[in-house]
């Protein structure tokens, strides 16, 4: 919209006339090594929390396939540690 001075009509007419040019003008995300490192560290930290945090074990209902899922009630400890 910045390239069209806020005009929705102008944007729509240019989009219909040449959609590829409009798509080329859109900003693209830039994936950097630093961003990938931050996401990987966060994922590793959350995986560690799933394994290391204590919690009371309880069992879910029996599924149609005959399995009984096992859960741990540890949201009280995991949520605050994820936010810090």
BAPASE-910978 format. One record per atom (N, C-alpha, C, O, CB): x, y, z; atom name. Coordinates in nm, 3 decimals, padded with zeros to 5 digits. Atoms other than C-alpha are relative to their C-alpha. Glycine has a CB too. Example, Ala and Ser with C-alpha at 12.3 -4.5 7.8 and 13.67 -1.06 7.14 Angstrom:
BEGIN
+---------+---------+---------+----+
:       X :       Y :       Z :  a :
+---------+---------+---------+----+
:  00.089 : -00.119 :  00.000 :  N :
:  01.230 : -00.450 :  00.780 : CA :
:  00.090 :  00.120 :  00.000 :  C :
:  00.194 :  00.118 :  00.066 :  O :
: -00.099 :  00.003 :  00.125 : CB :
: -00.082 : -00.119 : -00.006 :  N :
:  01.367 : -00.106 :  00.714 : CA :
: -00.077 :  00.109 :  00.073 :  C :
: -00.026 :  00.220 :  00.090 :  O :
:  00.041 :  00.046 : -00.142 : CB :
+---------+---------+---------+----+
END
This chain:
BEGIN
+---------+---------+---------+----+
:       X :       Y :       Z :  a :
+---------+---------+---------+----+
:  00.082 : -00.119 :  00.000 :  N :
:  00.000 :  00.000 :  00.000 : CA :
:  00.086 :  00.125 :  00.000 :  C :
:  00.042 :  00.230 : -00.048 :  O :
: -00.093 :  00.000 :  00.119 : CB :
: -00.087 : -00.117 : -00.004 :  N :
:  00.294 :  00.234 :  00.056 : CA :
:  00.031 :  00.046 : -00.142 :  C :
:  00.036 :  00.165 : -00.170 :  O :
:  00.130 : -00.030 :  00.077 : CB :
: -00.033 : -00.034 :  00.139 :  N :
:  00.380 :  00.217 : -00.314 : CA :
: -00.119 :  00.057 : -00.075 :  C :
: -00.103 :  00.114 : -00.183 :  O :
:  00.053 : -00.123 : -00.073 : CB :
:  00.122 : -00.046 :  00.066 :  N :
:  00.019 :  00.307 : -00.398 : CA :
: -00.064 :  00.115 :  00.075 :  C :
: -00.180 :  00.148 :  00.052 :  O :
: -00.100 : -00.115 : -00.014 : CB :
:  00.044 : -00.117 : -00.077 :  N :
: -00.013 :  00.602 : -00.156 : CA :
: -00.131 : -00.026 :  00.075 :  C :
: -00.213 :  00.064 :  00.089 :  O :
: -00.017 :  00.120 : -00.092 : CB :
:  00.117 :  00.035 : -00.079 :  N :
: -00.279 :  00.417 :  00.047 : CA :
: -00.125 : -00.029 : -00.080 :  C :
: -00.230 : -00.052 : -00.022 :  O :
: -00.028 :  00.110 :  00.094 : CB :
:  00.117 :  00.021 :  00.084 :  N :
: -00.512 :  00.367 : -00.248 : CA :
: -00.022 : -00.149 : -00.024 :  C :
:  00.060 : -00.215 : -00.089 :  O :
:  00.014 :  00.075 : -00.133 : CB :
:  00.034 :  00.140 :  00.020 :  N :
: -00.678 :  00.025 : -00.240 : CA :
: -00.037 : -00.024 : -00.146 :  C :
: -00.005 : -00.129 : -00.202 :  O :
: -00.116 : -00.042 :  00.094 : CB :
:  00.039 :  00.013 :  00.140 :  N :
: -00.820 :  00.085 : -00.587 : CA :
:  00.123 : -00.007 : -00.090 :  C :
:  00.129 : -00.089 : -00.182 :  O :
: -00.090 :  00.118 : -00.042 : CB :
: -00.123 :  00.002 :  00.079 :  N :
: -00.476 :  00.162 : -00.730 : CA :
:  00.074 : -00.133 :  00.019 :  C :
:  00.124 : -00.192 : -00.078 :  O :
:  00.092 :  00.117 :  00.040 : CB :
: -00.065 :  00.129 : -00.028 :  N :
: -00.331 : -00.147 : -00.559 : CA :
: -00.071 : -00.113 : -00.074 :  C :
: -00.006 : -00.197 : -00.135 :  O :
:  00.002 : -00.028 :  00.151 : CB :
:  00.077 :  00.105 :  00.067 :  N :
: -00.612 : -00.366 : -00.695 : CA :
:  00.018 :  00.003 : -00.151 :  C :
:  00.033 : -00.102 : -00.213 :  O :
: -00.147 :  00.015 :  00.034 : CB :
: -00.016 : -00.008 :  00.146 :  N :
: -00.577 : -00.236 : -01.051 : CA :
:  00.140 : -00.044 : -00.042 :  C :
:  00.155 : -00.111 : -00.144 :  O :
: -00.027 :  00.143 : -00.050 : CB :
: -00.135 :  00.044 :  00.034 :  N :
: -00.199 : -00.289 : -01.050 : CA :
:  00.017 : -00.150 :  00.025 :  C :
:  00.091 : -00.217 : -00.047 :  O :
:  00.104 :  00.078 :  00.082 : CB :
: -00.006 :  00.144 : -00.027 :  N :
: -00.245 : -00.635 : -00.897 : CA :
: -00.063 : -00.078 : -00.114 :  C :
: -00.010 : -00.181 : -00.156 :  O :
: -00.070 : -00.032 :  00.133 : CB :
:  00.066 :  00.067 :  00.112 :  N :
: -00.486 : -00.733 : -01.174 : CA :
:  00.081 :  00.015 : -00.129 :  C :
:  00.085 : -00.077 : -00.210 :  O :
: -00.140 :  00.055 : -00.020 : CB :
: -00.076 : -00.024 :  00.123 :  N :
: -00.266 : -00.579 : -01.444 : CA :
:  00.129 : -00.080 : -00.004 :  C :
:  00.162 : -00.141 : -00.106 :  O :
:  00.031 :  00.149 : -00.014 : CB :
: -00.129 :  00.069 : -00.003 :  N :
:  00.066 : -00.729 : -01.335 : CA :
:  00.025 : -00.057 :  00.139 :  C :
:  00.095 :  00.005 :  00.219 :  O :
:  00.116 :  00.096 : -00.041 : CB :
: -00.015 :  00.055 : -00.136 :  N :
:  00.049 : -00.959 : -01.029 : CA :
:  00.145 : -00.029 :  00.037 :  C :
:  00.181 : -00.017 :  00.153 :  O :
: -00.082 : -00.127 :  00.013 : CB :
: -00.140 :  00.033 : -00.030 :  N :
:  00.415 : -01.059 : -01.057 : CA :
:  00.076 :  00.123 :  00.047 :  C :
:  00.159 :  00.112 :  00.138 :  O :
:  00.068 : -00.060 : -00.123 : CB :
: -00.068 : -00.123 : -00.041 :  N :
:  00.535 : -00.698 : -01.027 : CA :
: -00.039 :  00.038 :  00.143 :  C :
:  00.043 :  00.086 :  00.221 :  O :
: -00.033 :  00.116 : -00.097 : CB :
:  00.045 : -00.031 : -00.137 :  N :
:  00.324 : -00.651 : -00.714 : CA :
:  00.067 : -00.094 :  00.099 :  C :
:  00.109 : -00.051 :  00.206 :  O :
: -00.155 : -00.010 :  00.011 : CB :
: -00.065 :  00.096 : -00.090 :  N :
:  00.466 : -00.970 : -00.560 : CA :
:  00.149 :  00.031 :  00.016 :  C :
:  00.205 :  00.009 :  00.124 :  O :
: -00.018 : -00.142 : -00.054 : CB :
: -00.142 : -00.034 : -00.009 :  N :
:  00.821 : -00.856 : -00.640 : CA :
:  00.023 :  00.119 :  00.093 :  C :
:  00.130 :  00.130 :  00.152 :  O :
:  00.055 :  00.032 : -00.138 : CB :
: -00.014 : -00.117 : -00.085 :  N :
:  00.759 : -00.532 : -00.448 : CA :
: -00.019 : -00.032 :  00.148 :  C :
:  00.016 :  00.050 :  00.234 :  O :
: -00.099 :  00.105 : -00.041 : CB :
:  00.022 :  00.036 : -00.140 :  N :
:  00.663 : -00.718 : -00.129 : CA :
:  00.133 : -00.028 :  00.070 :  C :
:  00.224 : -00.083 :  00.009 :  O :
: -00.093 : -00.122 :  00.011 : CB :
: -00.123 :  00.031 : -00.072 :  N :
:  00.930 : -00.740 :  00.141 : CA :
:  00.013 : -00.150 :  00.025 :  C :
: -00.087 : -00.220 :  00.042 :  O :
:  00.004 :  00.076 :  00.134 : CB :
: -00.027 :  00.141 : -00.023 :  N :
:  01.091 : -01.079 :  00.191 : CA :
:  00.068 : -00.018 :  00.136 :  C :
:  00.149 :  00.065 :  00.177 :  O :
:  00.087 : -00.059 : -00.114 : CB :
: -00.070 :  00.026 : -00.126 :  N :
:  01.195 : -01.232 :  00.521 : CA :
:  00.145 : -00.037 : -00.028 :  C :
:  00.176 : -00.101 : -00.129 :  O :
: -00.070 : -00.113 :  00.081 : CB :
: -00.141 :  00.034 :  00.018 :  N :
:  01.566 : -01.263 :  00.563 : CA :
:  00.041 : -00.096 :  00.111 :  C :
:  00.055 : -00.055 :  00.227 :  O :
:  00.091 :  00.127 :  00.000 : CB :
: -00.041 :  00.100 : -00.096 :  N :
:  01.666 : -01.584 :  00.736 : CA :
:  00.152 :  00.011 :  00.017 :  C :
:  00.228 : -00.005 : -00.079 :  O :
: -00.042 : -00.145 : -00.046 : CB :
: -00.143 : -00.013 : -00.027 :  N :
:  02.002 : -01.535 :  00.900 : CA :
:  00.045 : -00.117 :  00.086 :  C :
: -00.036 : -00.188 :  00.145 :  O :
:  00.032 :  00.134 :  00.068 : CB :
: -00.055 :  00.104 : -00.086 :  N :
:  02.230 : -01.773 :  01.079 : CA :
: -00.033 :  00.026 :  00.146 :  C :
: -00.056 : -00.067 :  00.223 :  O :
:  00.150 : -00.011 : -00.019 : CB :
:  00.031 : -00.036 : -00.139 :  N :
:  02.165 : -01.584 :  01.402 : CA :
: -00.144 : -00.038 :  00.034 :  C :
: -00.170 : -00.088 :  00.144 :  O :
:  00.022 :  00.152 :  00.023 : CB :
:  00.139 :  00.036 : -00.025 :  N :
:  01.789 : -01.634 :  01.369 : CA :
: -00.015 : -00.151 :  00.014 :  C :
: -00.086 : -00.199 :  00.102 :  O :
: -00.091 :  00.052 : -00.113 : CB :
:  00.005 :  00.146 : -00.009 :  N :
:  01.835 : -02.006 :  01.305 : CA :
:  00.060 : -00.048 :  00.131 :  C :
:  00.010 : -00.144 :  00.191 :  O :
:  00.073 : -00.064 : -00.118 : CB :
: -00.064 :  00.037 : -00.127 :  N :
:  02.064 : -02.026 :  01.608 : CA :
: -00.095 :  00.025 :  00.117 :  C :
: -00.104 : -00.057 :  00.208 :  O :
:  00.131 :  00.079 :  00.019 : CB :
:  00.094 : -00.031 : -00.108 :  N :
:  01.805 : -01.858 :  01.832 : CA :
: -00.116 : -00.100 :  00.004 :  C :
: -00.156 : -00.144 :  00.111 :  O :
: -00.054 :  00.142 : -00.015 : CB :
:  00.111 :  00.096 :  00.005 :  N :
:  01.525 : -02.088 :  01.714 : CA :
:  00.048 : -00.137 :  00.047 :  C :
: -00.023 : -00.205 :  00.122 :  O :
: -00.058 : -00.010 : -00.143 : CB :
: -00.053 :  00.131 : -00.041 :  N :
:  01.744 : -02.397 :  01.760 : CA :
:  00.025 : -00.005 :  00.150 :  C :
: -00.005 : -00.105 :  00.215 :  O :
:  00.130 : -00.030 : -00.075 : CB :
: -00.023 : -00.004 : -00.145 :  N :
:  01.845 : -02.290 :  02.111 : CA :
: -00.131 : -00.006 :  00.077 :  C :
: -00.141 : -00.075 :  00.178 :  O :
:  00.079 :  00.127 :  00.040 : CB :
:  00.130 :  00.003 : -00.067 :  N :
:  01.484 : -02.227 :  02.208 : CA :
: -00.060 : -00.140 : -00.007 :  C :
: -00.114 : -00.188 :  00.093 :  O :
: -00.095 :  00.103 : -00.064 : CB :
:  00.054 :  00.136 :  00.015 :  N :
:  01.378 : -02.568 :  02.070 : CA :
:  00.072 : -00.097 :  00.092 :  C :
:  00.009 : -00.184 :  00.152 :  O :
:  00.011 : -00.046 : -00.146 : CB :
: -00.076 :  00.089 : -00.087 :  N :
:  01.659 : -02.741 :  02.260 : CA :
: -00.037 :  00.024 :  00.147 :  C :
: -00.048 : -00.071 :  00.224 :  O :
:  00.151 :  00.022 : -00.020 : CB :
:  00.038 : -00.033 : -00.137 :  N :
:  01.565 : -02.559 :  02.581 : CA :
: -00.137 : -00.058 :  00.033 :  C :
: -00.157 : -00.114 :  00.141 :  O :
:  00.000 :  00.152 :  00.021 : CB :
:  00.134 :  00.055 : -00.024 :  N :
:  01.199 : -02.659 :  02.546 : CA :
:  00.003 : -00.152 :  00.006 :  C :
: -00.069 : -00.211 :  00.086 :  O :
: -00.096 :  00.046 : -00.110 : CB :
: -00.014 :  00.146 : -00.006 :  N :
:  01.298 : -03.021 :  02.477 : CA :
:  00.058 : -00.042 :  00.134 :  C :
:  00.016 : -00.142 :  00.193 :  O :
:  00.089 : -00.052 : -00.115 : CB :
: -00.058 :  00.028 : -00.132 :  N :
:  01.511 : -03.015 :  02.792 : CA :
: -00.106 :  00.013 :  00.109 :  C :
: -00.109 : -00.067 :  00.202 :  O :
:  00.117 :  00.096 :  00.028 : CB :
:  00.107 : -00.017 : -00.100 :  N :
:  01.214 : -02.884 :  02.990 : CA :
: -00.096 : -00.119 : -00.002 :  C :
: -00.139 : -00.165 :  00.104 :  O :
: -00.077 :  00.130 : -00.027 : CB :
:  00.091 :  00.114 :  00.007 :  N :
:  00.995 : -03.167 :  02.863 : CA :
:  00.058 : -00.124 :  00.067 :  C :
: -00.016 : -00.203 :  00.126 :  O :
: -00.032 : -00.032 : -00.145 : CB :
: -00.064 :  00.118 : -00.057 :  N :
:  01.246 : -03.425 :  02.980 : CA :
:  00.031 :  00.021 :  00.149 :  C :
:  00.009 : -00.070 :  00.229 :  O :
:  00.129 : -00.033 : -00.077 : CB :
: -00.053 : -00.020 : -00.134 :  N :
:  01.380 : -03.267 :  03.299 : CA :
: -00.101 :  00.047 :  00.104 :  C :
: -00.080 :  00.024 :  00.223 :  O :
:  00.110 :  00.099 : -00.007 : CB :
:  00.094 : -00.055 : -00.098 :  N :
:  01.077 : -03.101 :  03.461 : CA :
: -00.080 : -00.112 :  00.066 :  C :
: -00.129 : -00.203 : -00.002 :  O :
: -00.095 :  00.101 : -00.066 : CB :
:  00.080 :  00.102 : -00.070 :  N :
:  00.903 : -03.308 :  03.727 : CA :
: -00.148 :  00.027 : -00.019 :  C :
: -00.190 :  00.139 : -00.052 :  O :
:  00.035 : -00.003 :  00.151 : CB :
:  00.145 : -00.015 :  00.008 :  N :
:  00.533 : -03.367 :  03.721 : CA :
: -00.070 : -00.132 :  00.030 :  C :
: -00.013 : -00.240 :  00.014 :  O :
: -00.040 :  00.050 : -00.138 : CB :
:  00.079 :  00.118 : -00.033 :  N :
:  00.262 : -03.604 :  03.828 : CA :
: -00.043 : -00.068 : -00.131 :  C :
: -00.095 : -00.003 : -00.221 :  O :
: -00.124 :  00.039 :  00.087 : CB :
:  00.037 :  00.077 :  00.118 :  N :
:  00.202 : -03.880 :  03.571 : CA :
: -00.147 : -00.040 :  00.010 :  C :
: -00.193 : -00.087 :  00.114 :  O :
:  00.090 : -00.124 : -00.016 : CB :
:  00.136 :  00.050 :  00.005 :  N :
: -00.152 : -03.951 :  03.466 : CA :
: -00.027 : -00.055 : -00.139 :  C :
:  00.045 : -00.022 : -00.234 :  O :
: -00.103 :  00.110 :  00.036 : CB :
:  00.029 :  00.071 :  00.123 :  N :
: -00.309 : -04.159 :  03.192 : CA :
: -00.130 :  00.051 : -00.062 :  C :
: -00.229 :  00.074 :  00.006 :  O :
: -00.010 : -00.151 :  00.027 : CB :
:  00.116 : -00.046 :  00.073 :  N :
: -00.550 : -04.045 :  02.926 : CA :
: -00.096 : -00.114 : -00.029 :  C :
: -00.072 : -00.228 :  00.010 :  O :
:  00.042 :  00.066 : -00.130 : CB :
:  00.098 :  00.105 :  00.033 :  N :
: -00.852 : -04.232 :  02.796 : CA :
:  00.055 : -00.094 : -00.107 :  C :
:  00.144 : -00.057 : -00.184 :  O :
: -00.132 :  00.063 : -00.048 : CB :
: -00.041 :  00.099 :  00.100 :  N :
: -00.808 : -04.543 :  02.586 : CA :
: -00.051 :  00.045 : -00.137 :  C :
: -00.168 :  00.078 : -00.153 :  O :
: -00.053 : -00.143 :  00.037 : CB :
:  00.036 : -00.044 :  00.135 :  N :
: -00.805 : -04.453 :  02.217 : CA :
: -00.068 : -00.112 : -00.077 :  C :
: -00.078 : -00.225 : -00.029 :  O :
:  00.125 :  00.048 : -00.075 : CB :
:  00.067 :  00.100 :  00.084 :  N :
: -00.987 : -04.631 :  01.936 : CA :
:  00.097 : -00.112 : -00.039 :  C :
:  00.054 : -00.225 : -00.063 :  O :
: -00.057 :  00.066 : -00.127 : CB :
: -00.100 :  00.101 :  00.034 :  N :
: -00.660 : -04.813 :  01.856 : CA :
:  00.043 : -00.083 :  00.119 :  C :
:  00.126 : -00.173 :  00.103 :  O :
:  00.119 :  00.066 : -00.060 : CB :
: -00.035 :  00.077 : -00.119 :  N :
: -00.636 : -04.946 :  02.212 : CA :
:  00.117 :  00.055 :  00.079 :  C :
:  00.162 : -00.008 :  00.175 :  O :
:  00.028 : -00.139 : -00.038 : CB :
: -00.113 : -00.060 : -00.073 :  N :
: -00.354 : -04.716 :  02.324 : CA :
: -00.050 :  00.088 :  00.114 :  C :
: -00.161 :  00.139 :  00.111 :  O :
:  00.087 :  00.083 : -00.096 : CB :
:  00.032 : -00.088 : -00.112 :  N :
: -00.352 : -04.525 :  02.648 : CA :
:  00.114 :  00.100 :  00.016 :  C :
:  00.221 :  00.063 :  00.064 :  O :
: -00.021 : -00.082 :  00.132 : CB :
: -00.108 : -00.099 : -00.007 :  N :
: -00.151 : -04.200 :  02.631 : CA :
:  00.038 :  00.034 :  00.143 :  C :
: -00.046 :  00.037 :  00.233 :  O :
: -00.041 :  00.125 : -00.073 : CB :
: -00.053 : -00.037 : -00.132 :  N :
:  00.067 : -04.103 :  02.924 : CA :
:  00.036 :  00.148 : -00.004 :  C :
:  00.105 :  00.193 : -00.095 :  O :
:  00.125 : -00.088 :  00.038 : CB :
: -00.025 : -00.143 : -00.009 :  N :
:  00.082 : -03.738 :  03.028 : CA :
:  00.069 :  00.031 :  00.131 :  C :
:  00.064 : -00.048 :  00.226 :  O :
: -00.132 :  00.080 : -00.012 : CB :
: -00.055 : -00.051 : -00.125 :  N :
:  00.271 : -03.540 :  03.289 : CA :
: -00.059 :  00.138 :  00.025 :  C :
: -00.057 :  00.224 : -00.064 :  O :
:  00.156 :  00.006 : -00.003 : CB :
:  00.057 : -00.130 : -00.038 :  N :
:  00.103 : -03.251 :  03.470 : CA :
:  00.114 :  00.086 :  00.053 :  C :
:  00.147 :  00.081 :  00.172 :  O :
: -00.114 : -00.016 :  00.107 : CB :
: -00.112 : -00.083 : -00.041 :  N :
:  00.388 : -03.003 :  03.477 : CA :
: -00.009 :  00.142 : -00.054 :  C :
:  00.092 :  00.211 : -00.061 :  O :
:  00.129 : -00.062 : -00.044 : CB :
:  00.016 : -00.133 :  00.056 :  N :
:  00.245 : -02.685 :  03.330 : CA :
:  00.035 :  00.108 :  00.103 :  C :
:  00.086 :  00.213 :  00.066 :  O :
: -00.142 :  00.020 : -00.050 : CB :
: -00.030 : -00.098 : -00.103 :  N :
:  00.284 : -02.505 :  03.662 : CA :
:  00.148 :  00.035 :  00.008 :  C :
:  00.183 :  00.147 :  00.043 :  O :
: -00.046 : -00.049 :  00.133 : CB :
: -00.144 : -00.025 : -00.003 :  N :
:  00.662 : -02.541 :  03.642 : CA :
:  00.056 :  00.038 : -00.136 :  C :
:  00.150 :  00.117 : -00.145 :  O :
:  00.073 : -00.121 :  00.053 : CB :
: -00.055 : -00.021 :  00.134 :  N :
:  00.717 : -02.537 :  03.266 : CA :
: -00.031 :  00.138 : -00.056 :  C :
:  00.057 :  00.201 : -00.115 :  O :
: -00.054 : -00.105 : -00.094 : CB :
:  00.039 : -00.128 :  00.059 :  N :
:  00.525 : -02.224 :  03.168 : CA :
:  00.085 :  00.115 :  00.054 :  C :
:  00.138 :  00.192 : -00.026 :  O :
: -00.148 :  00.027 :  00.028 : CB :
: -00.084 : -00.111 : -00.047 :  N :
:  00.709 : -01.982 :  03.402 : CA :
:  00.147 : -00.010 : -00.046 :  C :
:  00.210 :  00.092 : -00.075 :  O :
: -00.004 :  00.005 :  00.151 : CB :
: -00.140 :  00.013 :  00.043 :  N :
:  01.048 : -02.127 :  03.306 : CA :
:  00.016 :  00.027 : -00.149 :  C :
:  00.124 :  00.067 : -00.192 :  O :
:  00.053 : -00.141 :  00.033 : CB :
: -00.005 : -00.031 :  00.144 :  N :
:  00.966 : -02.088 :  02.934 : CA :
: -00.004 :  00.149 : -00.023 :  C :
:  00.053 :  00.199 : -00.120 :  O :
: -00.116 : -00.068 : -00.074 : CB :
:  00.017 : -00.146 :  00.019 :  N :
:  00.878 : -01.723 :  02.977 : CA :
:  00.120 :  00.081 :  00.047 :  C :
:  00.134 :  00.197 :  00.010 :  O :
: -00.124 :  00.047 :  00.074 : CB :
: -00.114 : -00.077 : -00.054 :  N :
:  01.197 : -01.624 :  03.157 : CA :
:  00.114 :  00.009 : -00.096 :  C :
:  00.216 :  00.070 : -00.065 :  O :
:  00.048 : -00.062 :  00.128 : CB :
+---------+---------+---------+----+
END
